[in-house]
């Protein structure tokens, strides 16, 4: 299996990208195709004593700047490391693509270069978030700020396929993010989506409020991208807040008390750490595309490649196609 990785996407490129990919080659048995400046990649690897065994380089000197307009990825920025990676994926030169660059450009490029799965209206970033009773997929986390009810149903379909095939949940429970549990709550979008989800054949369990996300027993949460992005950023902020507070609490109880609880502390911090997941799958694309966090380090890039590998092995795109066909009455 070959995973294409943008070597110049993210805040810590290319060093942390290369380090994470080296670990992926060693532990996951994948081949890596890096996109970006060959001379810079090789110098960075040599300066830091990193082997590039198991990795190829597709050369381009251009990099997509985070401040560039997303639609430039299909215009003047096609030859950037991001654009080249998407083009190579579309041409079948790799099985999946990992990038920590511009989310907007990645969604735009995935839509118009790699293309959507037949029948899917919008691609949706879908991060996996931790909960007390297990992880859940949040769809959409920021790409589609204005949605129609039927789009939320498709998000639920895609999220269910991902939760089942990648996260391992059988018949995953789907909930609609809303301001109350009653089916009459929310805007017209949520009220109509509630009705459609109830008729979808999915394991829809009703609305879920934001306060119940960390403790709710659901595996897929659907919403529009505007609401989803707010929920995601709050989740990330609280994760950092809790991490700092834990350090503060245990700084005053002495070594003995800290050692007594060290295992639970580490487990909690690991559960709240986005680096352990790797990134957000862009669901609805014909081939797996993983959006890694902009501040990803080597661990995060390794896990993003691992996530991409699982998407390929589980045939997530094929499963989504089957779900969509079934929902359309074609099977």
C-alpha positions as CSV (number, residue, x, y, z in Angstrom):
1,X,0.0,0.0,0.0
2,X,1.3,3.5,-0.9
3,X,0.2,6.6,1.0
4,X,0.9,10.0,-0.5
5,X,1.9,12.6,2.1
6,X,2.3,16.4,1.6
7,X,5.7,17.0,3.1
8,X,5.2,20.7,3.3
9,X,1.8,21.0,4.9
10,X,1.4,22.1,8.5
11,X,3.4,24.2,11.0
12,X,6.2,21.6,11.6
13,X,6.9,20.6,8.0
14,X,9.0,19.0,6.7
15,X,10.9,17.6,9.7
16,X,7.9,16.2,11.7
17,X,6.3,14.9,8.5
18,X,9.4,13.0,7.6
19,X,9.8,11.6,11.1
20,X,6.2,10.4,11.2
21,X,6.5,8.8,7.8
22,X,9.7,7.0,8.7
23,X,7.9,5.5,11.7
24,X,4.9,4.6,9.5
25,X,7.2,2.8,7.0
26,X,8.8,0.8,9.9
27,X,5.7,-0.1,11.9
28,X,2.9,-0.2,9.4
29,X,4.7,-1.6,6.4
30,X,3.4,1.0,4.0
31,X,5.2,2.8,1.2
32,X,5.3,6.6,1.3
33,X,5.3,9.1,-1.5
34,X,6.3,12.5,-0.3
35,X,5.4,15.6,-2.3
36,X,7.6,18.7,-2.2
37,X,11.1,19.9,-2.8
38,X,13.4,16.9,-3.2
39,X,16.5,18.8,-2.2
40,X,14.9,20.3,1.0
41,X,13.5,16.9,2.0
42,X,16.8,15.1,1.5
43,X,18.8,17.8,3.4
44,X,16.3,17.8,6.3
45,X,16.5,14.0,6.5
46,X,20.3,14.0,6.4
47,X,20.7,16.8,8.9
48,X,18.6,14.9,11.4
49,X,19.9,11.4,10.7
50,X,16.6,10.1,9.3
51,X,16.5,7.3,6.8
52,X,14.3,7.8,3.7
53,X,14.1,4.1,3.0
54,X,10.6,3.1,1.8
55,X,9.9,6.6,0.7
56,X,9.8,8.2,-2.8
57,X,9.7,11.9,-3.6
58,X,7.5,13.6,-6.2
59,X,9.3,16.9,-6.7
60,X,7.8,20.4,-6.7
61,X,9.2,23.6,-5.3
62,X,5.8,25.2,-4.8
63,X,3.9,25.2,-1.5
64,X,0.3,26.2,-0.9
65,X,0.3,29.1,1.6
66,X,-2.3,28.9,4.4
67,X,-3.4,32.4,3.4
68,X,-4.0,31.6,-0.3
69,X,-7.6,31.4,-1.4
70,X,-8.8,27.8,-1.4
71,X,-10.0,27.9,-5.0
72,X,-6.5,28.6,-6.2
73,X,-5.7,24.9,-5.7
74,X,-7.6,24.2,-8.9
75,X,-6.2,27.3,-10.6
76,X,-2.7,28.8,-10.0
77,X,-1.6,26.4,-7.2
78,X,-2.0,23.0,-8.9
79,X,1.7,22.4,-8.8
80,X,2.1,22.9,-5.0
81,X,2.9,20.0,-2.8
82,X,-0.8,19.8,-1.8
83,X,-2.1,20.1,-5.4
84,X,0.4,17.5,-6.7
85,X,-0.5,15.1,-3.9
86,X,-4.2,15.3,-4.9
87,X,-3.4,14.9,-8.6
88,X,-1.2,11.8,-7.9
89,X,-4.0,10.3,-5.9
90,X,-6.5,10.9,-8.7
91,X,-4.1,9.3,-11.2
92,X,-3.9,6.2,-9.0
93,X,-0.2,6.7,-8.1
94,X,-1.2,6.1,-4.4
95,X,-4.0,4.7,-2.3
96,X,-4.6,7.6,0.0
97,X,-3.4,11.1,0.7
98,X,-2.4,12.8,4.0
99,X,-2.0,16.6,4.4
100,X,-1.8,19.1,7.2
101,X,-2.2,22.1,5.0
102,X,-5.2,24.4,4.3
103,X,-8.5,22.7,5.0
104,X,-10.3,24.8,2.5
105,X,-7.9,24.0,-0.3
106,X,-7.9,20.3,0.6
107,X,-11.7,20.1,0.5
108,X,-11.8,22.1,-2.8
109,X,-9.0,20.0,-4.3
110,X,-10.5,16.7,-3.2
111,X,-13.9,17.8,-4.7
112,X,-12.6,18.9,-8.1
113,X,-9.4,16.9,-8.6
114,X,-10.0,13.5,-6.8
115,X,-13.8,13.9,-7.2
116,X,-16.8,13.0,-5.0
117,X,-18.3,9.5,-4.7
118,X,-21.3,9.3,-7.1
119,X,-24.4,10.5,-5.4
120,X,-22.6,12.5,-2.6
121,X,-23.5,16.2,-2.7
122,X,-20.7,17.5,-0.4
123,X,-17.5,16.3,1.1
124,X,-17.4,16.6,4.9
125,X,-14.4,16.7,7.3
126,X,-15.2,14.1,10.0
127,X,-12.9,14.1,13.0
128,X,-13.1,11.3,15.6
129,X,-13.6,12.8,19.1
130,X,-13.3,11.0,22.5
131,X,-16.2,10.3,24.7
132,X,-16.7,8.6,28.1
133,X,-18.3,5.5,26.4
134,X,-16.1,5.5,23.3
135,X,-15.2,7.7,20.4
136,X,-17.6,9.2,17.9
137,X,-17.4,10.8,14.4
138,X,-18.5,14.4,14.0
139,X,-19.8,15.2,10.5
140,X,-19.5,18.0,9.3
141,X,-16.7,19.7,11.2
142,X,-16.4,22.8,9.1
143,X,-16.6,22.6,5.4
144,X,-20.3,23.1,4.6
145,X,-21.6,26.0,6.7
146,X,-24.9,26.1,4.9
147,X,-26.7,22.8,4.5
148,X,-30.0,21.3,3.4
149,X,-31.7,18.5,5.4
150,X,-30.9,15.8,2.9
151,X,-27.2,16.7,3.2
152,X,-27.2,15.9,6.9
153,X,-28.7,12.5,6.0
154,X,-25.8,11.9,3.7
155,X,-23.4,13.0,6.4
156,X,-25.0,10.4,8.7
157,X,-24.7,7.7,6.0
158,X,-21.0,8.5,5.5
159,X,-20.3,8.7,9.2
160,X,-22.0,5.4,9.8
161,X,-19.8,3.7,7.2
162,X,-16.7,5.1,8.7
163,X,-17.7,4.3,12.3
164,X,-18.5,0.7,11.3
165,X,-15.5,-0.1,9.1
166,X,-12.7,2.0,10.7
167,X,-13.8,2.4,14.3
168,X,-15.3,-1.1,14.5
169,X,-18.8,-0.2,15.8
170,X,-21.5,-2.6,14.6
171,X,-24.8,-0.8,13.7
172,X,-23.5,2.6,15.0
173,X,-25.9,4.9,16.7
174,X,-26.5,8.3,14.9
175,X,-27.6,11.5,16.7
176,X,-28.4,15.0,15.4
177,X,-26.7,17.8,17.2
178,X,-29.4,20.2,18.4
179,X,-30.5,22.6,21.2
180,X,-32.8,20.1,22.8
181,X,-33.9,16.5,22.7
182,X,-37.4,17.0,21.4
183,X,-38.0,16.5,17.7
184,X,-39.6,20.0,17.3
185,X,-36.4,21.7,18.6
186,X,-34.0,23.6,16.3
187,X,-34.2,25.5,13.1
188,X,-36.0,24.3,10.0
189,X,-32.8,22.5,9.0
190,X,-32.8,20.3,12.2
191,X,-36.6,19.7,12.3
192,X,-36.7,18.5,8.7
193,X,-33.4,16.5,9.1
194,X,-34.8,14.8,12.1
195,X,-37.7,13.5,10.0
196,X,-35.5,12.3,7.2
197,X,-33.0,10.6,9.5
198,X,-35.9,8.8,11.1
199,X,-36.9,7.4,7.7
200,X,-33.3,6.7,6.5
201,X,-32.9,3.2,7.8
202,X,-29.9,4.2,9.8
203,X,-29.7,3.6,13.6
204,X,-31.0,7.1,14.3
205,X,-31.5,7.7,18.1
206,X,-32.7,11.3,18.0
207,X,-31.2,14.7,19.0
208,X,-28.2,15.2,21.2
209,X,-27.3,18.4,23.0
210,X,-23.7,19.7,23.1
211,X,-23.4,19.0,26.8
212,X,-24.0,15.3,26.1
213,X,-21.3,14.9,23.5
214,X,-18.6,13.7,25.9
215,X,-20.9,11.3,27.7
216,X,-23.5,10.3,25.1
217,X,-23.6,6.7,23.9
218,X,-23.6,7.5,20.2
219,X,-21.0,6.8,17.5
220,X,-22.0,9.4,14.8
221,X,-23.0,13.0,15.4
222,X,-24.3,15.0,12.4
223,X,-24.7,18.7,12.0
224,X,-23.9,21.6,9.5
225,X,-20.3,22.7,9.2
226,X,-20.8,26.0,11.0
227,X,-22.2,24.3,14.2
228,X,-19.8,21.4,13.9
229,X,-16.7,23.6,13.7
230,X,-17.8,25.5,16.8
231,X,-18.3,22.1,18.7
232,X,-14.9,20.8,17.4
233,X,-13.0,23.9,18.5
234,X,-14.7,23.9,21.9
235,X,-13.8,20.3,22.3
236,X,-10.1,20.9,21.4
237,X,-10.0,23.9,23.8
238,X,-11.4,22.0,26.7
239,X,-8.9,19.2,26.0
240,X,-6.0,21.6,26.4
241,X,-7.7,23.2,29.4
242,X,-8.2,19.9,31.2
243,X,-4.6,18.9,30.5
244,X,-3.2,22.1,32.1
245,X,-5.5,21.8,35.0
246,X,-4.5,18.2,35.7
247,X,-0.8,19.3,35.9
248,X,-1.8,22.1,38.2
249,X,-3.9,19.9,40.5
250,X,-1.2,17.3,40.9
251,X,1.7,19.8,41.3
252,X,0.5,20.4,44.8
253,X,-0.1,16.8,46.1
254,X,3.5,15.6,46.2
255,X,5.2,12.8,44.3
256,X,3.5,9.9,46.2
257,X,0.0,11.2,45.3
258,X,0.9,11.9,41.7
259,X,2.5,8.4,41.3
260,X,-0.6,6.8,42.7
261,X,-2.8,8.3,39.9
262,X,-0.2,8.5,37.2
263,X,-1.7,5.7,35.1
264,X,-5.2,7.2,35.0
265,X,-3.8,10.7,34.3
266,X,-1.8,9.4,31.3
267,X,-4.8,7.4,30.0
268,X,-7.0,10.5,30.2
269,X,-4.5,12.8,28.5
270,X,-4.0,10.2,25.8
271,X,-7.8,10.0,25.3
272,X,-8.1,13.8,24.9
273,X,-5.0,14.0,22.6
274,X,-5.9,14.6,18.9
275,X,-2.4,13.3,17.9
276,X,-3.5,9.8,18.8
277,X,-6.2,9.9,16.1
278,X,-4.1,11.5,13.4
279,X,-6.6,13.6,11.5
280,X,-10.1,14.0,10.0
281,X,-11.2,11.9,7.1
282,X,-12.7,13.8,4.3
283,X,-15.7,11.6,3.8
284,X,-17.3,11.5,0.4
285,X,-14.1,11.5,-1.7
286,X,-13.5,8.7,-4.2
287,X,-10.2,7.8,-2.4
288,X,-9.2,8.3,1.2
289,X,-8.0,11.8,2.1
290,X,-6.9,12.6,5.6
291,X,-6.7,16.1,6.9
292,X,-4.0,16.2,9.7
293,X,-4.0,19.0,12.3
294,X,-1.9,22.0,11.3
295,X,0.2,21.7,14.4
296,X,0.8,18.0,14.0
297,X,4.0,16.5,15.2
298,X,5.6,13.2,14.2
299,X,3.2,11.1,16.3
300,X,0.2,12.8,14.7
301,X,1.6,12.2,11.2
302,X,2.3,8.6,12.0
303,X,-1.3,8.2,13.2
304,X,-2.7,10.0,10.2
305,X,-0.9,7.5,7.9
306,X,-2.2,4.7,10.1
307,X,-5.7,6.1,9.7
308,X,-5.3,6.4,5.9
309,X,-4.2,2.7,5.8
310,X,-7.3,1.6,7.8
311,X,-9.5,3.5,5.4
312,X,-8.0,1.8,2.5
313,X,-8.1,-1.7,4.1
314,X,-11.7,-1.2,5.2
315,X,-12.7,0.0,1.8
316,X,-14.5,3.0,3.3
317,X,-15.2,4.6,0.0
318,X,-16.8,1.4,-1.3
319,X,-18.9,1.1,1.8
320,X,-20.1,4.7,1.4
321,X,-21.0,4.0,-2.2
322,X,-23.1,0.9,-1.0
323,X,-24.8,2.9,1.7
324,X,-25.7,5.7,-0.7
325,X,-27.0,3.2,-3.3
326,X,-29.1,1.5,-0.7
327,X,-30.5,4.8,0.6
328,X,-31.4,5.7,-3.0
329,X,-33.2,2.4,-3.5
330,X,-30.8,1.1,-6.1
331,X,-30.0,-2.1,-4.2
